[in-house]
Amino acid sequence: MERDDRLPNRLAWVTGLRLGFLTLLLGSTAFFYLRGALSQYPQSQSFLLATIGAAFALAAIYATLLHRRRHLRRLAEVQIVLDQITWTAIVYVTGGASSGATSFYGLTCLVGAVLIGVRGAVIAAISGLGAFAALCVGFGLGSIEPPADQRAANFIVEWQRITYPLGVNAIGIVIVAVLAGYLAERLRRTGGALQEANERADLAERLAVLGRIAAGLAHEIRNPLGSISGSIELLREAPGLTDEDRRLCEIIQREAGRLNHLVTDMMDLARPRKPVPEAVDVAGLARDVVELASRSERSGAGDVAVVYEGPTTPVRAICDGEQMRQVLWNLVRNGVQASGAGSTVRVSIKEVGTGSSRRVLMAVSDRGPGIAPTSQAKIFEAFFTTRSGGAGMGLAVVRRIIDDHADVGASIEVRSNTEDAAEDLSGGPIGATFEVGLARAPSPARRGATVGRDRASDPGVGPGENARSQSEGT
C-alpha cells in the first residue's frame, strides 16, 4: 500500500469542512424543512439534534486520532462509512426515499475519492447504497415508521412507489462514484508525472551548474594528474627505492586514478550525450567489462574477484553500446568498492520472455553491506553515497543513461540480496543486485550474417579487428 504524505492534511481539511457543513445542514433543516416551527416537530427535532450532535462528537474523535497520525487510511475509511450513515439519518427525518438529502451520498463519494482515491469512492458507494437500501426496505416492510410528528403523506412506504427513487438514487450514486474514482486516479497519475517532471527540471538545473564547474575543473585537474601519474611511474622504476617508498608510490598512483575517475564521472553526468540505439552484443560487452575490471583497482590485486556468468554466444539488445558499457563499468566498480576482501562480484546476462516481449537482463551482484530501505530512493541521486570515500557520481551516471534509454525500453532495479542472505550460514554481508533490463534486438538479417562470415574468412582481418567489426555491425 502506497504511503500518502498528504493524507493527514486532507483529513484535517475534511474534518473541519464537515463541522461547518453539519452546522449549515442543521440550520437549513430546522428553518427550511421544518419551517422554523420546531415545537411542532418534537420527535423530528430530537432525532435531528441527536444525529448532528453525534456527528460533532465523531468529528472531535477524528481530530484526536488525527493528531496521533496512526492508521490514517483506516480512519479515512471509517469516516466515509459513518458519514453515509449520518446522511441516512438525515434522509429519514427529511422525507425518506423522496428526500433531497440523498444527494449527500454522492458528496461522500467525492470526498472518499479525494481522501484515498478509487478505494474511497468504492467504499462510499457501497456503504451509501447499503444504508439507503436498508432504509427503503425498512419502510417497505413496515419495520421503520415515518416520524410520528410529520405527515405520513410526505413519505413513500409502498413497494410499488419506493422502487423508483431507490433505483434512481442507486444509479446516481454509482455514476458519481465511478466518475470520482476515475478523476481521482487521473489526478494521482498527473500529480505523479508533474512531480517527476519538476524533479527532472531541478536535476537538469543542478547538472547545468555542475557542467560549468566540471568544464572549468577538468582541464585544470587532468593536466597535473597526468604529470603526477607519469612521474610516479618513472619514480617506481628508479633504483634504490625501499618497499615503503614503493608502497607510497602505489598510494599516490591509486589516489590519482580515483581522482581521474571522479573527474570523468562529473563530465559524464554534466554533459550527457544523446544515445544512438542499435543492436549490441551485450554478452560480449559484459565479458569485456569483466576482463577490464579484473585487471584494475582491487580486482587486479586479487582482493575482489569479478566473474562473468552467462552465454558465450552473442546476446543482442537495443541500446547505445558505449553508454551501456559505461553503465556496466560503473555498476561493477560500485560493486567492487562495496565488497569486502575475498568477495566476488558477479556479472550475469540472461534472456527472459517470449515473442515480442523478450528482454535481456544484465545484473551486477556484490557481497557488500546491502542497501538500507531508507537509501533505496536516494541511491541514484548525484552526490549521495553511503561510503566514506565515495563521491556519489557513478550511480547517478547510470540512472541518467538508463533514463535516456527509456524510449527503447530500458529500466533498472536495485535490491538487497535477502534470499541469498537466508542461505548464507556464515551470517556475512548480504550484498546488493543492480538489474538492467533492455529490449531484445530482432535476429540479425541474413545479409548481416553473410557480411559477418565474409569478414571472418578475410585473412587480412585479425581476430581483434573482426570482433570489433562484428560489434559495430550488430
Secondary structure, 3 states (H helix, E strand, C coil): CCCCCCHHHHHHHHHHHHHHHHHHHHHHHHHHHCCCCHHHCHHHHHHHHHHHHHHHHHHHHHHHHHHHCCCHHHHHHHHHHHHHHHHHHHHHHCCHHHCHHHHHHHHHHHHHHHHHCHHHHHHHHHHHHHHHHHHHHHHHHCCCCCCCCCCHHHCCCCHHHHHHHHHHHHHHHHHHHHHHHHHHHHHHHHHHHHHHHHHHHHHHHHHHHHHHHHHHHHHHHHHHHHHHHHHHHHHHCCCCCCHHHHHHHHHHHHHHHHHHHHHHHHHHHHCCCCCCCEEEEHHHHHHHHHHHHCCCHHHHCCCCEEEEECCCCCCEEEECHHHHHHHHHHHHHHHHHHCCCCCEEEEEEEEECCHHHCEEEEEEECCCCCCCHHHCCCCCCCCCCCCCCCCCCHHHHHHHHHHHCHHHCCEEEEEECHHHHHHCCCCCCCCEEEEEEEEECCCCCHHHHHHHHHHHHCCCCCHHHHHHHHHHHC
